[in-house]
Structure formats: C-alpha cells, structure tokens
Amino acid sequence: MKSPAHALALYLADFPAIGTFAAATGWSIAVSTEPVSPDTAITLYDSPAGEAYFADADISQPMLQVRTRARDYEEAYTKQNDIKAILSNVMNQQIDDAYYIGVWLKSEIICIGRDDNDRFLFTANYRVERQSIGEEST
C-alpha cells in the first residue's frame, strides 16, 4: 500500500476549500516536508505507529500527523478543524490503493508555537485503519 499521508493529502486536495496540492499561493498541501512558502500550508506526515493491533493481519493501522501553518492564529486553527471534519468522515471507502475503514482523531488540535518566520503551527494526530484493495480480512 502507498503512504497514507500521500493518499490522504491528495484526498484533501479534492476539497477546494481546504487547499491545493503543491500550490505556490493560498493553502498549499504537502507531504513529509513543509514548504517554505506560501505562509499558509498543510503538511501531512506518516507517523510512527501507536498501539500494535494484530486482530486481523490484513489490516494496518498507521498513524498520521497533520500540521497547519499560517500567520494568523485563528486561521491555522480553523483550517485544522476543517481538515478534522473531512478526515473524520473517511469511513468504508476506497482512497487510492486502499480501502479505508476509518480515520480517528487521536489527539486534540494543539498549537506547537511559531516557526522561524513567526507563523503559527498547529498539529493533530490521527489513527488510520485501512486494508489493501483485493485483500480479504480474516
């Protein structure tokens, strides 16, 4: 299966109000490396796994971190809430090469401070449960 961060970044880009993948202006959506510009950015990271889950060997439970950045505190926080609303509705659907059973918020949205350019940074962590297309759960 492909990276859940990449698959879900492209999925978020399907919602024009959220942002555009690799945009030079507006809300830019990226994977793994936060862009230097624009000031408003959403970056998804594949995170280390949380609790081990072995009830079904065909199902994986990767973790995902979503980070937003903006000059305005409320703008960055609101974008996180918008993303949370979309990801929390990912249930029982195919995205890219996997069947997504669900995406669950594992931590509250938190401000982690400001970057070197004085832009606010917010993060939220999610647990993803997915199965490769074509595999049957046992």
C-alpha positions as CSV (number, residue, x, y, z in Angstrom):
1,M,0.0,0.0,0.0
2,K,1.1,3.5,-0.6
3,S,1.8,6.1,2.1
4,P,-1.4,7.1,4.0
5,A,0.0,10.7,4.3
6,H,0.3,11.0,0.5
7,A,-3.0,9.3,-0.2
8,L,-4.9,11.5,2.3
9,A,-3.1,14.7,1.1
10,L,-4.4,14.1,-2.4
11,Y,-7.8,13.3,-0.9
12,L,-7.9,16.6,0.9
13,A,-6.9,18.4,-2.3
14,D,-10.2,17.1,-3.7
15,F,-11.9,19.7,-1.4
16,P,-11.1,23.1,-3.0
17,A,-11.9,25.0,0.2
18,I,-9.1,23.0,2.0
19,G,-6.2,23.7,-0.3
20,T,-4.3,22.7,-3.4
21,F,-1.5,20.1,-3.6
22,A,1.9,21.8,-4.1
23,A,0.3,25.3,-4.6
24,A,2.5,28.4,-4.8
25,T,-0.2,30.6,-3.3
26,G,-3.2,30.1,-1.0
27,W,-3.3,26.9,1.2
28,S,-0.6,24.6,-0.1
29,I,-0.9,20.9,0.7
30,A,2.4,18.9,1.1
31,V,3.6,15.6,2.3
32,S,6.5,14.9,4.6
33,T,8.3,18.3,4.0
34,E,6.7,21.6,4.9
35,P,7.2,24.1,2.1
36,V,8.9,27.4,2.8
37,S,6.1,29.3,1.1
38,P,3.3,30.2,0.9
39,D,2.6,31.3,4.5
40,T,-0.5,29.1,4.6
41,A,0.5,25.4,4.5
42,I,-0.9,22.0,5.3
43,T,1.6,19.2,5.7
44,L,0.8,15.5,6.3
45,Y,3.3,13.2,7.8
46,D,3.4,9.4,8.2
47,S,4.0,8.9,11.9
48,P,5.3,6.0,14.0
49,A,2.6,3.5,14.8
50,G,0.7,3.8,18.1
51,E,-0.5,0.7,19.8
52,A,0.1,-2.6,18.0
53,Y,-3.1,-4.1,16.5
54,F,-3.0,-7.7,15.4
55,A,-6.7,-8.8,15.4
56,D,-6.5,-9.0,11.6
57,A,-3.2,-9.4,9.8
58,D,-4.6,-7.8,6.6
59,I,-5.5,-4.6,8.3
60,S,-2.9,-1.9,9.0
61,Q,-3.2,1.0,11.5
62,P,-0.7,3.6,10.6
63,M,-0.6,7.0,12.3
64,L,-0.8,10.3,10.6
65,Q,0.1,13.8,11.7
66,V,-1.5,16.9,10.1
67,R,0.2,20.2,10.6
68,T,-1.2,23.6,9.6
69,R,0.7,26.9,9.4
70,A,-0.5,30.4,9.0
71,R,0.4,34.0,10.1
72,D,-3.0,34.2,11.8
73,Y,-3.6,32.0,14.8
74,E,-7.3,31.5,14.2
75,E,-6.8,30.8,10.5
76,A,-4.4,28.0,11.3
77,Y,-6.7,26.6,14.0
78,T,-9.8,26.8,11.8
79,K,-8.1,25.0,9.0
80,Q,-7.3,22.1,11.4
81,N,-10.9,21.9,12.3
82,D,-11.9,21.9,8.6
83,I,-9.5,19.0,8.0
84,K,-10.7,17.2,11.1
85,A,-14.3,17.4,9.7
86,I,-13.3,15.8,6.4
87,L,-11.0,13.1,7.8
88,S,-13.5,12.1,10.5
89,N,-15.9,11.3,7.6
90,V,-13.5,8.9,5.9
91,M,-15.2,5.6,6.5
92,N,-15.6,2.5,4.5
93,Q,-14.3,3.9,1.2
94,Q,-11.6,3.4,-1.3
95,I,-8.9,6.0,-1.5
96,D,-6.0,5.3,-3.9
97,D,-4.9,1.7,-3.5
98,A,-6.5,1.0,-0.1
99,Y,-9.9,0.5,1.5
100,Y,-10.1,3.0,4.4
101,I,-12.1,1.6,7.3
102,G,-11.8,4.8,9.2
103,V,-9.7,7.7,10.4
104,W,-9.9,8.8,14.0
105,L,-8.5,11.8,15.8
106,K,-6.0,10.6,18.5
107,S,-5.0,14.0,19.9
108,E,-6.7,17.3,20.2
109,I,-5.6,20.1,17.9
110,I,-2.7,21.9,19.6
111,C,-0.6,24.9,18.9
112,I,3.1,24.0,19.0
113,G,4.3,27.5,18.7
114,R,5.7,29.5,15.9
115,D,8.2,28.7,13.2
116,D,11.3,30.8,12.4
117,N,9.2,33.1,10.2
118,D,6.8,33.8,13.1
119,R,3.9,31.7,11.6
120,F,1.7,29.7,13.9
121,L,1.9,26.0,13.8
122,F,-0.9,23.6,14.8
123,T,-0.9,19.8,14.8
124,A,-3.4,17.0,15.2
125,N,-2.7,13.2,15.2
126,Y,-4.9,10.5,13.6
127,R,-5.1,6.8,13.6
128,V,-5.9,5.3,10.2
129,E,-7.3,1.9,9.7
130,R,-7.0,0.5,6.2
131,Q,-6.8,-2.6,4.1
132,S,-5.1,-3.1,0.8
133,I,-7.6,-3.5,-2.1
134,G,-8.1,-7.1,-3.0
135,E,-7.3,-8.5,0.4
136,E,-10.0,-10.1,2.5
137,S,-10.0,-9.7,6.2
138,T,-9.9,-13.0,8.2
